[in-house]
Amino acid sequence: MLVKGSSLLAEAYSLKPEQYWPWLAVAAGPVIGSIKGKFIFRKSCLKNLARINALNQPKIWQFFKPWFFVVLAIMISFGATMARMAHTQHNYYFLIAVSIVDIDIGIALLWSSYIFWREKAFSK
């Protein structure tokens, strides 16, 4: 997500190098992602770890609830469609918006990864 967001920013910058919006995106993406990670993803990860720890003999398919996979498929499809549209239309502001979303989600996912490692979820 971080690499994809950065490449979208580079593309936007190449379209209008005199604009300051890519620099705003560089600042906004990590800030928004950190807020999401700390206040949303952290709680979700802790709840998920507690649920998994409560299972007697957890199986790989029990790590996430079934609806999660449906939502994940929708989010991946939506994200891929937005990135493709931003590339093909060369819409400067759309490139900026999609890059902010990609960077902020990437940072939030890093936060959730940190929670899993901090809680030693992989050593149990």
DANORTA-V27659 format. One record per helix or strand. SS is the DSSP state (H for helix, E for strand). FROM is the first residue (numbers start at 1). TO is the last residue. Records with the same first field share a line. If there is no record, write none. Layout:
SS->FROM-TO, FROM-TO
This chain:
H->2-15, 21-54, 60-62, 66-89, 92-118
